[in-house]
Amino acid sequence: MASDDQLFCDPCSRDGTVSSGYSRCSDCEEILCSPCDKAHRINKLTLSHYITNIQDLSCIPKETKIQLRFCDYHWEKLVDFYCVCHDVVCCQKCILESHLGCEQISLIDDVSDAIKSSTLVEDVSKAVSSLLRTFDSVIENRKTNKESIYSQETTIKASIVKLKQCLLQHVDTLEKSLLSDLTKLKAETLKQLDTEITEYKSVSKNWQKSKLEFDFNIKHGSNSQLFRLVEKLKNQISEQEKKLQDKLTQTFNIDLKYVVQKNSSNIISALAAIQIENQPCNIDHASQLQNKAQFLPTMLSFTLETTIDLSSHGNSSISGIDVTYDNKLLLCDFIGKKILLYNEGGTFIRKRDLDDNSHPYQVKIMPYHTEAAVMMPFMCSILIIDVTSLSSVRKINLEHQYYAIDTFNDAFIVGGYQVLDIITMEGKVNRTIEVPKDSSIRCIMKKRDDTLLYTNSFNLYCIRLFDGTSMFEYNGTKETHGIVEDRYGCIYVADKKNKKIHRLAPDGSFIDIIICNGYEKCFGSPIALRFSQDCSKLYVGLDENKILLVYKCILPS
């Protein structure tokens, strides 16, 4: 055995006894001593358990990373069953809650006999090895990136020193230029002031002479002589005052002022900055399981069970449908600007009329079931409502106009014109996923795995949610809108223009048309699809119609 650690019997340890380990039971994930090993092999309950002698083991895990024996959802229950329809292992309680309609359920012991020689084990082994190689590559990449940061720091420090020297040279040049400008402007200003002083002195001197002559004539001149002088001076004074007033309006006090830009520190700061620049790491991980063979899904058949009369609300356009935890129907009437609430039998409960520009397009029940998110594209917002009273809880303002919405952990996935974003519960964009150009996303649905389905009025797309990798594209429709997935993995796409609903396999390949004017008198253009909680009914919302179609889902006999 690879490890030299002393191993002790787990059952004996629980009884307060220390016994050396002899073997290990893979099913119980426990070390057994020799007596416990013998009892384990003959006990009726553990007779079929897989036991290996310790000396034959290369290593023994000290702790189990993945809990295999007990159910992830019902911790007290053992995982003893395998559902072929959903490709999951489950406990007895899981079957009662989620798999009563699944016919292909087997005991794990019955389907695991040849597992070690199966291609699935080989695929999983390759997938784990591929993951480890990718992790090694990422770790090595991160280490290399870390080393490059130190190198970049040295280079940037040298560049900063060079910038400082360059700035100091510019400061010296600026100082010389400013001093030169000061000398030049001082000389020009003084020259201008001297000219003005000389001019005003000359005029003042002439008026001093006139003043002397005027005073002399007052004392010694004749009346006629003084009269002539007064009249002459009066005209000269008027003319001089006019010239003086014109001159004064053009006379300024000149200041030499040292002007420094108030934001000079900002200007200098803007010359350079240290920033983070993200570059792709160029590490790809090719999944070893995404192309694995899938089980042929169970095919539901459909028959029209009833229609829900919406005529009391006028001509409706049911663009969004969701089902509450207690099986009530939440409907978005896009044209009628209403949110409607019906019970599963088609009885009207209540409605909420919205503002003139508040056309609700899609609705999605929130993870905690008591609230729903209603997409309001023309208002660029999401309205959170109470699913029982339809009253507003809060409004989330968005950065773009979106039509489609789904929930993802504690965030929303939203889609609009040429945009598919993951946003926070406050409406801030966390991540943008690239979509084909000229796309106007109308419906989004996150599948049970890590993939996402969306329609853009032309085609259906399936991508990996975490990196946007395309899984498949379906272009067999004329105008795609609503999408939904049944419990067996089949995908249904509403073709509004052709008045059809296409059924696809989980890999996106076409299976059949389940409804094509199946109800001749009232079948219109389907735009919204939703299964009931137990997948026993399919609800179909129509464009500009007065009914909601309810189809009964029938399992094959």
Stockholm file with secondary structure:
# STOCKHOLM 1.0

chainA/1-557         MASDDQLFCDPCSRDGTVSSGYSRCSDCEEILCSPCDKAHRINKLTLSHYITNIQDLSCIPKETKIQLRFCDYHWEKLVDFYCVCHDVVCCQKCILESHLGCEQISLIDDVSDAIKSSTLVEDVSKAVSSLLRTFDSVIENRKTNKESIYSQETTIKASIVKLKQCLLQHVDTLEKSLLSDLTKLKAETLKQLDTEITEYKSVSKNWQKSKLEFDFNIKHGSNSQLFRLVEKLKNQISEQEKKLQDKLTQTFNIDLKYVVQKNSSNIISALAAIQIENQPCNIDHASQLQNKAQFLPTMLSFTLETTIDLSSHGNSSISGIDVTYDNKLLLCDFIGKKILLYNEGGTFIRKRDLDDNSHPYQVKIMPYHTEAAVMMPFMCSILIIDVTSLSSVRKINLEHQYYAIDTFNDAFIVGGYQVLDIITMEGKVNRTIEVPKDSSIRCIMKKRDDTLLYTNSFNLYCIRLFDGTSMFEYNGTKETHGIVEDRYGCIYVADKKNKKIHRLAPDGSFIDIIICNGYEKCFGSPIALRFSQDCSKLYVGLDENKILLVYKCILPS
#=GR chainA/1-557 SS CCCCCCCBCHHHHHTTCCCBCCEEETTTTEEECHHHHHHHHHCTTTTTCCEEEGGGCSCCCSSCSSCCSBCSSSTTSBCCEEETTTTEEECHHHHHHHCTTCCCEEEHHHHCTTGGGSHHHHHHHHHHHHHHHHHHHHHHHHHHHHHHHHHHHHHHHHHHHHHHHHHHHHHHHHHHHHHHHHHHHHHHHHHHHHHHHHHHHHHHHHHHHHHHHHHHHHHHSCHHHHHHHHHHHHHHHHHHHHHHHHHHHTCCCCCCCCCCCTTHHHHHHTTCCCCCCCCCCCCCCCCSSTTCCCCCCCCCEEEEEEEEECGGGCSBCEEEEEECTTSCEEEEETTTTEEEEECTTSCEEEEEECCTTCCCCEEEECTTSSEEEEEEGGGTEEEEEETTTCCEEEEEECSSCEEEEEEETTEEEEEEBTEEEEEETTSCEEEEECCCTTCBCCEEEECSSSEEEEECSSCEEEEETTTCCEEEEECCCSSEEEEEECTTSCEEEEETTTTEEEEECTTSCEEEEEEESCSTTTCCEEEEEEECTTSSEEEEEEESBSEEEEEEEECCC
#=GC SS_cons         CCCCCCCBCHHHHHTTCCCBCCEEETTTTEEECHHHHHHHHHCTTTTTCCEEEGGGCSCCCSSCSSCCSBCSSSTTSBCCEEETTTTEEECHHHHHHHCTTCCCEEEHHHHCTTGGGSHHHHHHHHHHHHHHHHHHHHHHHHHHHHHHHHHHHHHHHHHHHHHHHHHHHHHHHHHHHHHHHHHHHHHHHHHHHHHHHHHHHHHHHHHHHHHHHHHHHHHHSCHHHHHHHHHHHHHHHHHHHHHHHHHHHTCCCCCCCCCCCTTHHHHHHTTCCCCCCCCCCCCCCCCSSTTCCCCCCCCCEEEEEEEEECGGGCSBCEEEEEECTTSCEEEEETTTTEEEEECTTSCEEEEEECCTTCCCCEEEECTTSSEEEEEEGGGTEEEEEETTTCCEEEEEECSSCEEEEEEETTEEEEEEBTEEEEEETTSCEEEEECCCTTCBCCEEEECSSSEEEEECSSCEEEEETTTCCEEEEECCCSSEEEEEECTTSCEEEEETTTTEEEEECTTSCEEEEEEESCSTTTCCEEEEEEECTTSSEEEEEEESBSEEEEEEEECCC
//
